[in-house]
Amino acid sequence: MRAETVSVVEEIKQSVGLLRRHLDFDKARARLAELNKLAEDPDLWNDPQKAQRLMQERTSLEDSLTAIGRIEQELDDQIMLIELGESENDAAVVGEAEAALAGLKAEVDRRQLEALLSGEADPNDTYLEVHAGAGGTESQDWANMLLRMYTRWAEQHGYKIEYLEETEGEEAGIKSSTIIIKGHNAYGWLKTERGVHRLVRISPFDSNARRHTSFASVDVYPVIDDRIVIDVKESDVRTDTMRSGGAGGQHVNKTESAVRLTHIPTGLAVVCQAERSQHKNRATAWNMLRARLYEIELKKREAAAVAEFEAKTDIGWGHQIRSYVLQPYQMVKDLRTGVQTSDTGGVLDGDLDRFMEATLAQKAFGGGPEQVEDVE
């Protein structure tokens, strides 16, 4: 077996060992057996929220335990194939097995990063907001492109998407939009995308085909459940109702049912117009407001986090986390980690994992990875 292959095998074994210890494998199996027993209780769904949490925990544990067993078995299988291929001088078999090992290592590396998502709210569903910066139609079109990028990423990972609010741009795109992305670790992954995103391209709205720079901001905050208690005084909240606007159709119903809640002490405002019922929009808006206030508390606990609600930054130069350059060359570069790629089409179509993983690793281990360039 080649030295490089031996090194990959050892790295996979070491990573699997770390995953086992992090999961506390024996205790996890015992807990899964307990959850399977609870799932058979016909009274479980008398409390839907509790039942949903238990089922999510069971799904997560089952996935982790199954994955570890499968990875260990596949590792043994590929080692055996390599040894067989080498004994018979079959380079094709050896090559296929080594490629499979590379894929296995990538999966283990990702699961190690997922194991870092141990924050109180990391496993939760998440709200995601996109806001166009200054620049009119250009920035509004860019905001719409970003929203599509995140919905595509969510769809590719099996997450569900629900539209809560959308304000159309004057000529194209959107001024703002709020969605919920539902799935395990949705907040843990997407919190890495919070910040200002910069686009450089030849404007499709400029008859002189000049290059334009546009900005849009992304905000991410977790959906909270009854395990997380956030008390908000009703006297501190102003309620406004209005006619729903936005895209209409499958996203927004244009009725006089939209609700805006403003938290007077902080100035936070949330809007929901997803439902025809004003009562339902009000309930959702309250959940959103509590989630925003909880996000502030999370940031206070994390010394390295920026208290963006106390000191807002402009959506523009000097504050961006990532640049997307479509002209005069093709490049997407994350300014926090140095990770970059020339596959701009893939990124705008939802291929964001490389950026999320690098940001999580940087936060967990400090510093940053070496600059990575993926030129295809």
Salt bridges, closest charged atoms under 4 A:
GLU4 OE1 - ARG2 NH1 3.36
GLU11 OE1 - LYS105 NZ 3.26
ASP24 OD2 - LYS27 NZ 3.92
ASP26 OD1 - ARG29 NH2 3.35
GLU34 OE2 - ARG31 NH1 3.13
GLU57 OE2 - ARG31 NE 2.88
ASP63 OD2 - ARG111 NH1 3.12
GLU72 OE2 - ARG20 NE 2.87
GLU74 OE1 - ARG70 NH1 3.92
GLU98 OE2 - ARG2 NE 3.17
GLU107 OE2 - ARG70 NH2 2.37
GLU107 OE2 - ARG111 NE 3.31
ASP109 OD2 - LYS105 NZ 2.96
GLU114 OE2 - ARG110 NE 3.85
GLU120 OE1 - ARG301 NH1 3.04
ASP122 OD1 - LYS191 NZ 2.83
GLU129 OE1 - HIS131 NE2 2.93
GLU129 OE2 - ARG292 NH1 2.95
GLU138 OE1 - ARG201 NH2 3.49
ASP141 OD2 - ARG201 NH2 2.72
GLU155 OE1 - ARG152 NE 3.67
GLU162 OE1 - LYS182 NZ 3.03
GLU170 OE2 - LYS175 NZ 3.05
GLU193 OE1 - ARG322 NH1 2.74
ASP206 OD2 - ARG210 NE 2.71
ASP206 OD2 - HIS212 NE2 2.87
ASP219 OD1 - ARG194 NE 3.72
ASP219 OD2 - ARG292 NH2 3.20
ASP225 OD2 - ARG227 NH2 2.70
ASP226 OD1 - ARG53 NH1 2.50
ASP240 OD2 - ARG238 NE 3.43
GLU256 OE2 - ARG243 NH2 2.77
GLU295 OE2 - ARG194 NH2 2.48
GLU297 OE2 - LYS300 NZ 3.72
GLU302 OE1 - LYS363 NZ 3.64
GLU308 OE2 - LYS299 NZ 2.59
ASP334 OD2 - ARG322 NH2 3.07
ASP334 OD2 - ARG336 NH2 2.76
ASP349 OD1 - ARG148 NH2 2.95
ASP349 OD1 - ARG152 NH1 2.84
ASP351 OD2 - ARG354 NH2 2.54
ASP353 OD2 - ARG110 NH1 3.41
ASP353 OD2 - HIS157 NE2 3.07
GLU357 OE2 - ARG110 NH1 3.02
ASP374 OD2 - ARG354 NH1 2.79
